Amino acid sequence: MKVRTVLYADEGTVLTNGRDYGTIIWLAEGASPDSYHPIPQTEYEAIQTQEATTCWGK
């Protein structure tokens, strides 16, 4: 039997490890929950806007 760890972000936050983002994170086998930390939803939205601008040249 294998056990999977699921991380849930508190309301108004998004979990990130600096590369992946989500409000629910299903950890891969061997991944540590310590590698994820919460950021405010507004910070996540700013990151997404910046990445969209960088990727699409807007």
N, C-alpha and C positions, 0 to 999 in steps of 0.2 A: 504494500500500500504506500502511496505517495501522499504527502501533505502539501497543499498549495497555500501560500500566504496571500491574502488580499488586503490592500491598504485602501482606506476610504478617507477622502479629504473632508475636513470640516466645511460647513456651509460658508461660502464666500472665499474659499481658497482652492488652489490647484496644487497637486503634488508634482514635483519635478526632481529629476536627478541631473539636470543641466542639459539633457538631450531629449528626454521623453517627458510628456506632460499628461496629466489626467486627473479626474476626480475619483476614479476607481482604477487601481493598479493591481494586476495579477502578476505577482513576481515570478520570474522564470526560475527554474530549478537552480539553486546555488546563488541566486541574487540576494543581496542583503537589504532589508527594509531601512537600514541606516543610511543608505545611499540616496534616499528620497527625503525631501523637506517641503513644507508648505510655503507657497507664495500667495499673495492676495490676487483675487480674480482680476483686478484692474492691472496689476503688473503683467499677468499672463496675456491679457488683451493687448497691452502695449508691445510685448514681445512679438505677438502674432502680427500686429500691424507693421512693425519694423521688418520682420522677415518677409512679409508679402511685398513691401516696398522694395526691399533689396532684391528679391527674386524676380519681380516683374518690372522693375525699373520705374515705378510710379513716383 
